[in-house]
Amino acid sequence: MRKYSGKGSWKHILLLIIPYLFIVGVFQYAGAFISEIEDLGTILPNLNQLLVLNSFGFIGTFLVLYIFMRFVDEEPFVNLGFSFINRNSLVLGGFFFRSFDNADQPFISSFIWRN
């Protein structure tokens, strides 16, 4: 793992932000085209359209992170902390506490009992 000094760190930030805006924008535009969203400003998309749009944004975000980690930082992608090894209790605890986050519509039942 490389240690960054204060000099030139802002260049790394720009190397991440500018491609992020462009690539994620293109991915979300593709998601809007696939889910047939005509205008996000006036018409609210339904749940399926939002799922497609957010999924494409998610894929675009991970693509930008992968490219940045691979070619700029030259470190493995796993160093970002996306490993679940020996973290089962943390994942289950997160789902457990998220289920009590909203009293009128818990996390688990919001997927099962959709009106």
N, C-alpha and C positions, 0 to 999 in steps of 0.2 A: 504494500500500500504506500503510495507516494504522499509525502507531506508537501502541502502547498504553502508557499510564502505569500505575503501580501501583494507582491508585484505580479501583475498579469492574471490574477484570479478573476478579474472582471471580464477578461477575454473568454475564459471558460464559461462564464455565465451567459455571455452573448452567444457563444457557440452552441449553447443548449436552448436558449429562449427563442431565438429567431427561427431555427429549423422546427422547433416545437410548434410554434404558431402556424407555420406553413403546412407542415406534414399533418398535424392533427386537424387543421382546417380542411385539408383535402380529403382526409378520411371521413370527417363528419359530413362533408358535402356529398361524398359517395354514399354514405349511409342515408342521408336525406333523399338522395335520388332513388336508391333502392326501395326505401320505405314509402316513396311517393309523397313526401312532404313538400307542398308547393311553396308556402311562405310561413316561416317561423314567427314572423312579426305579428301576424293577424290571427292565424288559426292555431289553436293549441293542438299538438299532436296527441293521438291516443296512446295507450300504454304500450302496444306492440311497436309503434313507430319510435317512441322514446327508448325502448329497449334496443332496437337496431341502431339508433343514433348514438346512444351511449356506448354500445359495444364497439362500434367503429372508432369512437374517440378513445376508448380503452386500448384497442389494438394499436392505434396511432401513437399513443403515449408510450407503450412498451416498445414500439419500434424505435422511437426517438431515443429512449433510454438505452436500448441495446446498441444502437449505432454510436451513441456518445461514449458508452462504456468500452465498446470494442475498439474504436478508432481514435478517440481523444484521450481518454484516461488509460487505455490499454490495460484494463483490469477485467477479471471475469464478472459476468452479470450477477452471479450469486453473491458477490460481495455487497450488494445493495441490501441484503438481509431478507431475501425472498425464500429462504430455506425453511422447511417445516420440521427438520430433524430435531428431535428432543424438544418439541414445542407443542405437543398434543394438548397438554393441559391449558396452555395459553389460548389456543384456538377454541377449545370447548368452553373455556371461561368467557371468551369474547362473545360467542353465540349465546351463552346463558345470560350474560348481563344485557346483551342487545335485546333479548326477548322481553325484558322488563323495562325497556327504554320508553315506550309509549304505552300508557296504561289502557287507552281505549282501542288500540290496535297493535298487539304484540307482533314481533318480527315473524315468528313461525306461522301464526294464523293469518298474517296478511297475504301469504302466498297460497294458503289453502282455502280460505273463506273470502274470496273476492266477489264483491257485488257487481 
